[in-house]
C-alpha cells in the first residue's frame, strides 16, 4: 500500500470500522457465536484490505475491481450487523451508528470508484 493511501479518509475509516467490529464482537453474547463473530470480522477486515490491495494495482481497472470487492464486503458486514441486531446479540444503540458508518464508507468507496474510473 502506498504511504499516501494510508492518508485517505476512506481507508482510515474502514480500518477504524474493523477495529470497532473486533471490539463489538468481543462482547457477550456475540463473543460466543463463533460463526457470526468470525464472519463479521472477516468482512470488516476485507473492506480495508481490498482498498489497500486495489491501491497497489498498476491500472485503474484493476484498482476498481478491488474497490468493488471492498464495497461488497461492506454490504456483507451491514447484513451481518442487522442479523446480530435481530437475534439480540447486539443492541440497537450499538448497531445503528455502525450501520451509519457503513453507509458513509460505502459512499466514500463509490466516490473512489468513480474517481478511478475516469
N, C-alpha and C positions, 0 to 999 in steps of 0.2 A: 504494500500500500504506500502510495506516495505520501511524503510528510504533509503536503498541502491538503490531502484528502482528510486527514485526521482533524483538520481545522474546519471542515464542512459541518455545518449545524446538523444536517440530516444524519451523518454518521455519529456524531456526538450524542444526539438524541436517541438514536437506535441503540447505541451502547448503553446509555443510561436506562433505557427501557429493559434491556436484557438483564442488567443488574437488579432492577426493581422486580422483574419476574422471578429471579432467584430468591430474593427476599420474601416475596409473597408465597412462593411455593415451599418455603421452609416452615411456614406456619401450619398449625393443625386446622382443620382435618386434611387439607390438601397435601401436607407433607407425607401422609400415609398412602395417598393414592398415587402409587409409583407410575402408573401408565400415563395419567393425565399430567402429573407433575413433570415427568421427563419429556413428554411431547411438547408442553408449553415451553420448557427450557430450550429444547432443540429449535423450535420455531423462532423464539426470540433471538437466539444466537445466530440463526441463519440469516436474519434480516441484516445485521451489521456485517456479518461475514461476507455475504454476497455483494453488499455495497462496496466493501473493500476489494473483493476479487474483481468486480466489474471495473473499478477504477484502475486496476493494474493491467487491464487488457489493452492491446495495441490499437484497436479500432473502436469507433463509436458503436458500430453494430454489435460487436462482442460485448462491450460495456453495457449497452441497453439490455441485452439478453439477461445478464446477471442482475440488473436493476429490477427487471420484471420478476425474476425469481425472488428477490428480496420482498417485492410487493406482495407476491403470493404467500410467502411465509408470514408476512404481517397479517394477511387475511386469515390464515390458519390460526394465528395467535388470537386474533379477535374472536373467532368462533370458539376457541377453547376457553377463553375468558368468560364468554356467555354461558358455556356449558357449566363451568365451575360455579358461576353465579346461580344458575338454575338448580343445581344439586346442592346448593347452600354450602359449598366448600369455601367460597369467598363471598363476603358481604357486598351489597350494592354500593356502599360508601367507598369501598376499596376498588371495585371493578370499574365504576363509572369514570373516574379520572384517568384510569389506564386505557380504557377504550377511547376516550377523547384524545389521549396522546397518540394512540394508534392511528386515529383519523388524521391527526396533524402530520405525523410522519408519512402516512400514505400520500398526502397532498404534496409533501416535500419530495418524495420519490417520483411522483408523477411529473413534477416540475423538472427534476433532474433528467428524467427520461426525455421529456420534450426538449430540453436544452441540448442533450447529447444526440438527439435525432437530427438536429439541424446540420 
